[in-house]
């Protein structure tokens, strides 16, 4: 997958993305997670799936992620949502699309419904994490951590083997992007896939997404022994099967 492109948003800012152009076909739009990029197995798998099935494809790296420009610490849900909306308008245009949101990508996906409601024909969530900044970060911060981040504007948060710089502006922006208190009226297929052994995001997050959709075509797939990433060959096969069902 070396055929990445760059879209210049401004003189100093560009977004790296991956596309398969199809003039009139449905597009698969893959949105990656927090601090992730397009080098993983999921975007590659969905790209191949789109190619095999003569579908369009779009995946992008939000500002401050992967090879897109910008500092991660300056990014937030509003900016990453705008990056996504801009790229959909540029690449997908008026075509129908299926959104696939991995972890934070599910939150970014849900934010797209207010812009492309009539074009979105299905949504596949993978270890979905809407509103995770408040529920999984801020609410679990100690009193000292909350004082530090307010005072310094940023704290370094350890998660497994990684350390993330978390900006206070990111937390505050997350509060402006509440989505679980809204209702989406479209009767389209909605499938949430969540690993039972997901140590990053509890299963209830996927259940809460299903509650906001009034669609009769919604389901939750709980993957026994599944982790947060669901990137092993077995889980990738399951994800493509679920995508096929959404398309059928």
C-alpha positions as CSV (number, residue, x, y, z in Angstrom):
1,X,0.0,0.0,0.0
2,X,2.4,2.7,-1.2
3,X,-0.1,4.7,-3.2
4,X,-0.7,7.4,-0.5
5,X,-1.6,10.9,-1.5
6,X,-1.4,14.2,0.2
7,X,-4.1,16.9,0.2
8,X,-2.9,20.4,0.9
9,X,-5.3,22.2,3.2
10,X,-3.1,25.3,3.5
11,X,0.5,26.3,2.6
12,X,1.9,24.5,5.6
13,X,-0.7,21.9,6.3
14,X,-1.3,18.6,4.5
15,X,-3.3,15.4,5.1
16,X,-2.1,12.0,4.1
17,X,-4.8,9.8,2.7
18,X,-5.4,6.6,0.8
19,X,-8.1,6.3,-1.9
20,X,-9.6,4.0,-4.5
21,X,-11.5,6.1,-7.1
22,X,-14.8,4.8,-8.3
23,X,-17.1,7.2,-10.2
24,X,-20.5,5.9,-9.1
25,X,-19.9,3.1,-6.6
26,X,-20.4,3.1,-2.9
27,X,-17.3,4.1,-0.9
28,X,-15.9,2.5,2.2
29,X,-14.6,5.3,4.5
30,X,-12.3,4.0,7.2
31,X,-11.5,6.2,10.2
32,X,-8.7,5.2,12.5
33,X,-8.3,5.6,16.3
34,X,-6.6,7.9,18.7
35,X,-2.8,8.2,18.0
36,X,-3.1,5.7,15.2
37,X,-2.4,5.9,11.5
38,X,-2.8,4.0,8.2
39,X,0.1,1.6,8.5
40,X,-2.0,-1.0,10.4
41,X,-3.7,-4.1,9.2
42,X,-7.3,-2.8,9.3
43,X,-7.0,-0.1,6.6
44,X,-5.0,-2.5,4.4
45,X,-7.7,-5.2,4.8
46,X,-10.6,-2.8,4.0
47,X,-8.7,-1.3,1.0
48,X,-8.2,-4.8,-0.5
49,X,-11.9,-5.6,0.2
50,X,-12.9,-2.4,-1.7
51,X,-10.6,-3.2,-4.6
52,X,-11.9,-6.8,-4.9
53,X,-15.6,-5.6,-4.7
54,X,-15.1,-2.6,-7.1
55,X,-16.0,-0.2,-4.3
56,X,-14.5,3.2,-3.7
57,X,-12.3,3.7,-0.7
58,X,-11.1,6.5,1.5
59,X,-8.9,6.5,4.7
60,X,-7.0,9.5,6.1
61,X,-4.6,10.4,8.8
62,X,-6.0,13.2,10.9
63,X,-3.8,16.3,11.6
64,X,-0.9,15.3,14.0
65,X,-1.3,11.6,13.2
66,X,0.9,9.4,10.9
67,X,2.5,11.5,8.1
68,X,-0.1,14.2,8.1
69,X,1.3,17.6,9.3
70,X,0.4,19.3,12.5
71,X,1.2,18.6,16.2
72,X,-0.8,16.0,17.9
73,X,-1.0,18.2,21.0
74,X,-2.8,20.9,19.0
75,X,-5.5,18.5,17.6
76,X,-8.9,17.7,19.0
77,X,-12.2,16.0,18.1
78,X,-13.5,19.1,16.3
79,X,-10.4,19.5,14.1
80,X,-10.2,15.7,13.3
81,X,-13.9,15.8,12.4
82,X,-13.2,18.7,10.1
83,X,-10.3,16.9,8.4
84,X,-12.6,14.0,7.8
85,X,-15.5,16.1,6.5
86,X,-13.2,17.9,4.1
87,X,-11.7,14.7,2.7
88,X,-15.1,13.1,2.2
89,X,-16.3,16.2,0.3
90,X,-13.1,16.0,-1.9
91,X,-13.0,12.2,-2.6
92,X,-16.4,10.7,-2.0
93,X,-18.3,13.7,-3.2
94,X,-21.9,12.8,-3.7
95,X,-21.5,9.0,-3.7
96,X,-23.0,6.8,-1.0
97,X,-20.7,5.5,1.7
98,X,-20.3,3.0,4.5
99,X,-18.5,4.4,7.5
100,X,-16.1,2.2,9.5
101,X,-14.9,3.7,12.7
102,X,-12.2,2.1,14.8
103,X,-12.1,3.2,18.5
104,X,-12.0,7.1,18.4
105,X,-12.8,6.7,14.7
106,X,-16.4,5.7,15.6
107,X,-16.8,9.1,17.4
108,X,-15.5,10.9,14.3
109,X,-17.9,8.8,12.2
110,X,-20.9,9.7,14.3
111,X,-20.0,13.4,13.9
112,X,-20.3,12.9,10.1
113,X,-24.0,12.1,10.2
114,X,-24.8,15.8,10.5
115,X,-23.0,16.6,7.3
116,X,-23.7,13.5,5.1
117,X,-26.9,11.9,6.6
118,X,-28.4,11.0,3.2
119,X,-25.2,9.6,1.8
120,X,-24.3,7.3,4.7
121,X,-25.8,3.9,4.0
122,X,-24.3,1.9,6.9
123,X,-21.9,2.1,9.9
124,X,-19.5,-0.5,11.3
125,X,-18.0,0.3,14.6
126,X,-14.9,-1.5,15.9
127,X,-14.1,-1.2,19.7
128,X,-16.0,2.1,19.5
129,X,-15.0,4.9,21.9
130,X,-17.3,7.9,21.7
131,X,-16.8,10.5,24.4
132,X,-13.8,8.5,25.7
133,X,-11.9,11.7,26.7
134,X,-14.4,12.4,29.5
135,X,-15.4,8.9,30.5
136,X,-12.1,7.0,30.2
137,X,-9.6,9.8,30.9
138,X,-10.9,12.9,32.8
139,X,-13.2,11.0,35.1
140,X,-10.3,8.7,36.0
141,X,-7.7,11.4,36.6
142,X,-6.6,12.0,40.2
143,X,-7.1,15.4,41.8
144,X,-3.4,16.1,41.3
145,X,-3.6,15.2,37.5
146,X,-6.5,17.5,37.1
147,X,-4.7,20.4,38.8
148,X,-1.5,19.7,36.7
149,X,-3.3,19.6,33.3
150,X,-5.2,22.8,34.1
151,X,-2.0,24.5,35.3
152,X,0.4,23.3,32.5
153,X,-2.1,22.7,29.7
154,X,-0.8,19.2,29.2
155,X,0.0,16.0,31.0
156,X,1.8,12.8,29.8
157,X,-0.5,9.8,30.2
158,X,0.9,6.3,30.3
159,X,-1.1,3.6,28.5
160,X,0.5,0.2,28.3
161,X,3.9,0.7,26.6
162,X,3.0,4.1,25.3
163,X,2.9,7.6,26.7
164,X,0.6,10.2,25.3
165,X,0.7,14.0,25.7
166,X,-2.9,14.9,26.7
167,X,-3.8,18.5,26.3
168,X,-6.4,20.2,28.4
169,X,-7.9,21.8,25.3
170,X,-8.5,18.3,23.9
171,X,-10.5,17.3,27.0
172,X,-12.5,20.6,26.8
173,X,-13.2,20.2,23.1
174,X,-14.4,16.6,23.7
175,X,-17.2,18.1,25.9
176,X,-18.4,20.2,22.9
177,X,-18.7,17.0,20.8
178,X,-21.1,15.0,22.9
179,X,-22.9,12.5,20.7
180,X,-24.5,9.9,23.0
181,X,-27.3,12.3,24.0
182,X,-28.5,12.7,20.4
183,X,-30.8,10.5,18.2
184,X,-30.1,9.5,14.6
185,X,-33.2,8.6,12.8
186,X,-31.8,6.8,9.7
187,X,-33.0,3.2,9.1
188,X,-29.6,1.9,7.9
189,X,-27.6,-1.1,9.0
190,X,-25.6,-0.4,12.2
191,X,-23.1,-3.0,13.4
192,X,-21.0,-2.6,16.5
193,X,-18.1,-5.2,16.9
194,X,-16.4,-5.3,20.3
195,X,-13.9,-7.6,21.8
196,X,-14.9,-9.2,25.0
197,X,-11.3,-8.8,26.3
198,X,-11.0,-5.2,25.2
199,X,-8.9,-3.7,28.0
200,X,-9.0,-0.1,26.5
201,X,-12.7,0.5,25.9
202,X,-15.6,-1.2,27.8
203,X,-18.3,-2.9,25.9
204,X,-20.9,-0.5,27.1
205,X,-19.6,2.2,24.7
206,X,-20.7,0.1,21.7
207,X,-24.1,-0.6,23.4
208,X,-24.5,3.1,24.0
209,X,-24.0,3.9,20.3
210,X,-26.8,1.4,19.3
211,X,-29.2,3.3,21.6
212,X,-28.9,6.6,19.7
213,X,-29.9,4.9,16.4
214,X,-33.6,4.4,15.8
215,X,-32.8,1.9,13.0
216,X,-34.3,-1.5,13.1
217,X,-31.2,-3.0,11.4
218,X,-28.8,-2.7,14.3
219,X,-26.7,-5.3,16.1
220,X,-23.9,-5.9,18.5
221,X,-21.3,-8.5,17.8
222,X,-19.3,-9.5,20.9
223,X,-16.0,-11.2,20.0
224,X,-15.1,-13.9,22.4
225,X,-11.4,-13.5,23.4
226,X,-11.3,-10.4,21.1
227,X,-9.0,-7.5,22.1
228,X,-9.4,-3.8,21.4
229,X,-7.6,-3.8,18.0
230,X,-9.3,-6.9,16.5
231,X,-6.4,-7.0,13.9
232,X,-5.6,-10.7,13.9
233,X,-6.4,-12.6,10.6
234,X,-9.4,-14.3,12.3
235,X,-10.9,-11.1,13.6
236,X,-10.2,-9.3,10.3
237,X,-12.2,-12.0,8.5
238,X,-15.0,-11.4,10.9
239,X,-15.0,-7.7,10.2
240,X,-15.1,-8.1,6.5
241,X,-18.0,-10.6,6.8
242,X,-19.9,-8.0,8.8
243,X,-19.1,-5.3,6.2
244,X,-20.4,-7.6,3.5
245,X,-23.7,-8.0,5.4
246,X,-24.0,-4.2,5.7
247,X,-23.5,-3.9,2.0
248,X,-25.9,-6.7,1.1
